[in-house]
Amino acid sequence: MRKYVRRVLAAANVRGEAEAIERLAQVVGEADVDAIALVGDLAGKNPKAEDYRRVFKALGRLNLPSFFVPGPGDAPVQEYLREAYNIEVVFPFLHGVHGTFAFSPGYVVFAGMGGTIEDDPDFVREETRALRYPGWEAEYRLKVLRELKDYQKVFLFATPPAHKGLGEQGSEEVAELIKTFSPRLAIVAGPNLPGPDQKHETLGSTLVVMPGSLAEGDFSVIDLHDLKIETGNVR
């Protein structure tokens, strides 16, 4: 593993397709990838522990620093959390950053929040039937990043920010978090609407990338230095 992270392979909504992760093995070598980031639903419908286990083991076999947040469908949350913890014992370079952060080589910190982020401040969090959180909780969990001013940041969200470039179903709170912390890159899942979901835009000084659904074979590779994006498909 390199002493720094420059090229990040990003994908959204794996939805239990561990085979799609396995097919990335050739891509990471050819594209000179340094780290992997996954956002959105990791397991399929009605996920069980073994569904997460298959996905995480496939990710671990790629032997790269990897960071991920769950999607709204990864409920109940205890199944996800237990398997995410267990896999980090086996593969210490895998990092779940749901409501937290993790360091990668080269003074880069990955942080994020999974599930749907609701802008209504009175929304009551839900973690049993779906993962849904009030915006203030995401803000509270990520406030520690104020102490990491010297680190380049990469944000992972299952909810896109509210902004013209990525569609209308976004969160104002996610947009505000991006504007507040100015990460180099924000990787977000799509709104599960028909049509292509490989998009990008600039929000303030941050490149926001919707990398495409890995369940459909789509992925994106982003260079953190020059912010160039390459898209591909493993099907």
C-alpha positions, 0 to 999 in steps of 0.5 A, a space after each residue: 500500500 502506498 504512503 499516500 492516497 491520490 486516486 480513489 475508486 468510488 461506487 454507490 449502492 452495491 446492493 449485495 452484489 459482492 461479485 461486482 466488487 470482485 470484478 474491480 480487482 483488475 480495474 484497481 491495478 489498471 487504473 492505479 487506484 490507491 483507495 476505495 470508497 463505497 456509499 449507499 446501500 451495501 446489502 440487498 433487500 432485507 439484509 442479513 449479517 451474511 449479506 454484509 459479510 460477503 460484501 466486506 470480504 470481497 472488499 477486503 480481498 482487494 487489499 486497499 484502504 477502503 471506506 464506506 457508509 451504509 444506505 437507507 436500506 441497510 437496516 436494522 443498523 445493528 446488523 451493519 454495525 456488527 459486521 462492519 466492526 468484525 471485518 475491521 478486525 480481519 482487514 484493518 484497512 477497511 473502515 466504516 465511517 458512518 457518523 465518524 472518520 478514519 485516516 488514510 495514508 498521506 494526511 487524508 481523512 475520510 468522514 461521512 454519514 450514511 442513511 437518509 439525512 432529513 432536513 426537518 430538525 424535528 425528524 425522529 431518527 429511524 434505524 430499524 426499518 430504514 436508516 434515516 437521521 435528522 440533519 443536526 445529528 450528522 452535523 453533531 457527529 462530524 463536528 470533530 473535523 474542526 480539530 483536523 484542519 490540516 488534513 485533506 478531507 473526503 466526505 462520504 454521504 448516502 444522501 446527495 446535497 441539495 444543489 442544481 447539478 445532482 437533481 432535486 432530491 438532496 439535503 440542504 444539511 449535506 450541502 451546508 456540511 460540505 460548504 462548512 468543511 470544504 472537503 477536497 471531494 464529496 462522494 454521494 449516492 444517487 436518489 434511485 431515480 431512472 436514468 444514469 447516475 454518474 454525475 458531478 458538480 462543484 459545490 463551493 471549492 468541493 468536487 461532488 461526485 455521484 459515481 454510479 451504482 456498482 450493482 449496475 457495474 458502474 464506478 468512477 475513479 477520481 484523482 484528488 490532485 487534479 480532480 479528474 474523473 474517469 468512469 467505467 463499468 465492470 459488467 
